[in-house]
Amino acid sequence: MGLERALLRAARKRTLPQLCGDKFDLRKDIRFKTRVKSATFVDDENVWHIEGTDGYQVKGQFLVTAVGLLSAGYIPAFEGIDEFKGQWCHTGRWPKGGWIFPGKRVGVIGTGATASN
């Protein structure tokens, strides 16, 4: 239980990319909250040329596009959801303060990342 609480405390303060960046010493290679103006692969150099809207430029062998395509979670229309009196949330909109579940009945709807969260 100690590890779970430590992870919850850490998660409240940082996002998963920030946690992984720290754990694997990747922060020096990551630029958060940056809009990309252009990303062009140059065959002759075998690298990506990336330019941010703020003028920042960098070359790299790899380009990871974290554009937030899946950041807007899908919430299906459940019959009776408007009358539900309990707490609920989508894993994509998890409360910053987290939730404590001991002693509560919890239902999980979904699979994959949703179920593991």
Order of alpha helices (4+ residues) and beta strands (2+ residues): alpha-alpha-beta-beta-beta-alpha
